[in-house]
Amino acid sequence: MDSNLTDTFTQKGFVIVPALFSAEILEDARADLSHLVDSLARRLLSEGKIEDAFEDAPFDKRLNLLFRDIPEQSPRNFRKELHLEGLFPLFFHPRLLDLAEQIIGPEIRLYPNYTARPKLPGNARTLVLWHQDGGYTGAEADSLRMVNVWAPLVPATIENGCMQFIPGSHNFGIAQHHSREHYLEIDEAVLNPLLDRAVDIEVEPGDVVLFHNLLFHQGLPNRSDTVRWSLDWRYQDATQDTQRTHKGHIARSRTKPEREVTSREEWAALNFQ
Ligand SMILES: O=C(O)CCC(=O)C(=O)O
């Protein structure tokens, strides 16, 4: 079964693993992110930027309501804030690490690029353009042994801005990227001839998408009236350097298991590094 998954990953550059996270794991993650949003609401109130903290609004609506009059100040993502107990069971999920181990080997680092993305309706600040993750890393990115993970916390649909992938594009090497206002974008001469191959990655909370560091991907615009919340993170072969100033955290080590992050409490006491 898992060798089918890893074969698909190798051939297409991505694979969807259905129903990997339990409802309880997802609920804990959403609860911790709701606390983050609550702190943000209190700050906006105390700074006089909003008059209503929308305390009773649901998870998939509140952030949008908070920033409806100040969309240019909305958060694009959360990173350093993610050392939260409720996120440990996702980032360090044993079955996910088993799959990562089949792809990148037994020494696994949680790469220092873990993100929660609230994609707000009609807000260009959270609209991620066609890119390869390796495009952000630079010329040496194709030497990194990595597997990228994307997990929705609400249903991800074409309407609310699910991801799109170009299957097989992980084999094309690193493409030229251009800086746009918020994100990088693959050069149109490379991208345009491939766009009719793009596939929509509509997935449910609990499903996990694994994809290659060089896969061409983007997020569609959010045309709904709710927030498309998702998490994305990456595992890297920990015997390699991160090619970043930050060094990440050890998720699995067969040679030095004492280096692994092993509990919610330990994760929450660590910092983004
Ligand atoms: O969530 C999105 O819309 C884009 C995420 C992304 O580009 C990534 O995980 O690398």
The ligand as an ORCA input file, in Angstrom:
! r2SCAN-3c Opt
* xyz 0 1
  O      -1.621     26.970      0.473
  C      -1.387     27.535     -0.597
  O      -2.250     28.158     -1.218
  C      -0.012     27.483     -1.164
  C       0.904     26.653     -0.351
  C       2.228     26.428     -0.958
  O       2.602     27.015     -1.932
  C       3.116     25.440     -0.349
  O       2.725     24.737      0.579
  O       4.276     25.336     -0.815
*
